[in-house]
Amino acid sequence: MEIQPQIVDVIDKGKPRRFVFVLLNNFTMLCFASAIESLRIANRMAGKQLYSWVLAGEGGTTVTCSNGTEFKVTMDLEELSREDTVMLCGGIDVQSATTRKILNWLRREARRGVTMGGLCTAGYSLAKAGLLDGKKATIHWENQDSFAEEFENVTLTKSVFVVDGNRITTAGGTASIDLMLKLIADEHGEDLASAVADQLIYSAIRTDQDTQRLSIPTRIGVRHPKLSRVIQLMEQNIEDPISPAVLAHDVGMSTRQLERLFRRYLSRSPKRYYMELRLQKARNLLMQTDMSVINVALACGFASPSHFSKCYRAHYDTTPYRERGTHAARLSI
């Protein structure tokens, strides 16, 4: 038996709101599918077309997402109506996917007043075009370090999504659902948004006040308030590392107690754990930015390139220079 769509009272706002999904090369399917399916279900649950959409891409033919699936787009980077909403879909190596043609098109349409959104890593493209200057924004946690280094005029948050005027960004993945549920609720009421969430079996709806990463206790698998606080301090002070003695004092314990705490729960010293955090950030910056190796070293709290290279090689079994070269070679294949 066919299930009839649930009819939800909504405000009739005239013609459907059109979303233009611009697919960048190697975009992430999940963030795109989460957004477009939310709109489809909203139409179904309302019993009328509240939203329409088109797929666009540079060249106007096909775009390949990060899992290898090809999508046929229906339009090139064309002139839009001011009432349109652009949703730029990013993914792997967004820097290469953000071409000069994409940037020029974004700037042109933004000047005409079009609302611009960046899903997953596409916040980078909006920032590169200068469209997030003076705005709050978010991006996938893996890209936060490089984004913060490159775009100082953007107020970067760790939220799952951010709506700042006519600029929209999400952290990627299922954050697209949270964003779309907010837009649906704002335009057509909470009842419709809740009906869409039910259809998606999405019970934990997040707001722009929710952060994208799991809490520190969940990530490390240990619920110890002082340990969590020390790790939080470490993560917040990568460029200017804090000594174990100061960290211990800040949480009300001795350096020896801190050492025992780390070895008991994380099987490493505080110094070793801190070093791994700094090296992980360094690796992200090497992979995702054009920063020089010396600037990467300084951004991660290393006083000299030689010390940075030595620590990096000991941990990753390669040098920073080779790491960057190998990464560039993989992307060119």
Beta strands, then each sheet from edge to edge (+ up, - down):
strand 1: 17-23
strand 2: 51-56
strand 3: 62-64
strand 4: 70-72
strand 5: 85-89
strand 6: 115-119
strand 7: 136-137
strand 8: 155-156
strand 9: 161-164
strand 10: 167-170
sheet 1: 2+ 1+ 5+ 6+ 10+ 9-
sheet 2: 3+ 4-
sheet 3: 7+ 8+
end
